[in-house]
Every structure is written in C-alpha cells, then in structure tokens.
Amino acid sequence: MTQTQLSRDDLQELVADILDVEPEALTDDSHFVDDFGVDSLIALELAVALERRYGVRIAEEEIAQVRRMPDVVALVQRKVGA
C-alpha cells in the first residue's frame, strides 16, 4: 500500500489507537467528544498521526471540525485526493 492509498479499515485502526478504543467502537454515529471524551490535545495527536500516515498537512481548523468517523474519512480523502 502506498502512503496515500486510503483504506477505511486502516484509518479506523489508526483513529482507534489514538482514541484508545476498540476499532469496532468507532461507528459512523459515534461522537468523538461525547462518546470518547476527545479534547484538543487528543485531536492534535490525531492530526499529527494522520499527517504522518498519509503525508498531508491538516490545519487546526480542519481537525476541529472532525466529530465522527465519517468526518475523518472525508478529511483524509479530500487531502490525499482519493
């Protein structure tokens, strides 16, 4: 797999690792803040992990808009042009 190829399963595993939850817990309806207690520090850690994994730059404003797993998928797809 190249650095920019997007696999939802891989992305879900990465996000689950950062949020310290099981990947299965990350449903499309799971809310990062309400369900998992994500704060600005965890959001920053997620942004850095996504930048490293996919070779993209994510602005603070962009990661602040991420609330659920579909938001992460859309953000990364937009960034890598997948």
C-alpha positions as a printed Julia matrix, in Angstrom:
82×3 Matrix{Float64}:
   0.0    0.0    0.0
   1.33   3.39  -0.89
   1.28   6.18   1.61
  -1.68   7.92   0.01
  -3.96   4.93  -0.6
  -6.95   5.11   1.68
  -8.35   2.09   3.46
 -11.21   2.8    5.84
 -10.16  -0.18   7.98
  -6.59   1.12   8.31
  -7.87   4.6    9.04
 -10.27   3.25  11.65
  -7.44   1.31  13.31
  -5.28   4.44  13.43
  -8.07   6.57  14.91
  -8.98   3.84  17.42
  -5.34   3.65  18.54
  -5.18   7.41  19.11
  -8.54   7.48  20.93
  -7.6    4.35  22.91
 -10.78   2.48  21.94
 -11.55  -0.7   20.03
 -11.93  -0.11  16.28
 -15.43  -1.63  16.43
 -16.46   1.18  18.79
 -15.92   3.72  16.01
 -19.28   3.56  14.29
 -20.45   6.24  11.9
 -22.68   7.59  14.67
 -20.05   7.62  17.45
 -19.28  11.17  18.51
 -15.61  11.69  19.39
 -16.22  14.25  22.13
 -19.47  12.96  23.62
 -18.71   9.23  23.4
 -14.92   9.12  23.76
 -14.01  12.33  25.58
 -11.74  13.67  22.85
 -10.2   17.0   23.79
  -7.98  19.41  21.89
  -4.8   17.54  22.82
  -6.13  14.22  21.52
  -7.4   15.98  18.4
  -3.92  17.39  17.81
  -2.41  13.93  18.3
  -4.9   12.57  15.75
  -3.98  15.31  13.26
  -0.26  14.56  13.62
  -0.85  10.82  13.18
  -2.93  11.42  10.04
  -0.31  13.79   8.65
   2.45  11.25   9.18
   0.49   8.29   7.84
  -0.89   9.98   4.73
   1.77  12.61   4.05
  -0.66  15.52   4.23
  -0.98  18.75   6.21
  -4.04  19.25   8.41
  -4.84  22.69   9.76
  -6.03  23.12  13.32
  -9.36  24.42  11.99
  -9.82  21.29   9.89
  -9.25  18.83  12.72
 -11.55  20.89  14.95
 -14.39  20.12  12.52
 -13.92  16.36  12.89
 -16.64  14.92  15.11
 -17.25  11.39  13.83
 -15.51   8.69  11.82
 -17.1    9.77   8.51
 -15.6   13.23   9.09
 -12.13  11.69   9.38
 -12.64   9.66   6.21
 -13.86  12.72   4.27
 -10.97  14.86   5.53
  -8.31  12.33   4.58
  -9.94  11.63   1.19
 -10.0   15.35   0.46
  -6.37  15.74   1.49
  -4.98  12.79  -0.46
  -7.26  13.34  -3.42
  -8.61   9.78  -3.19
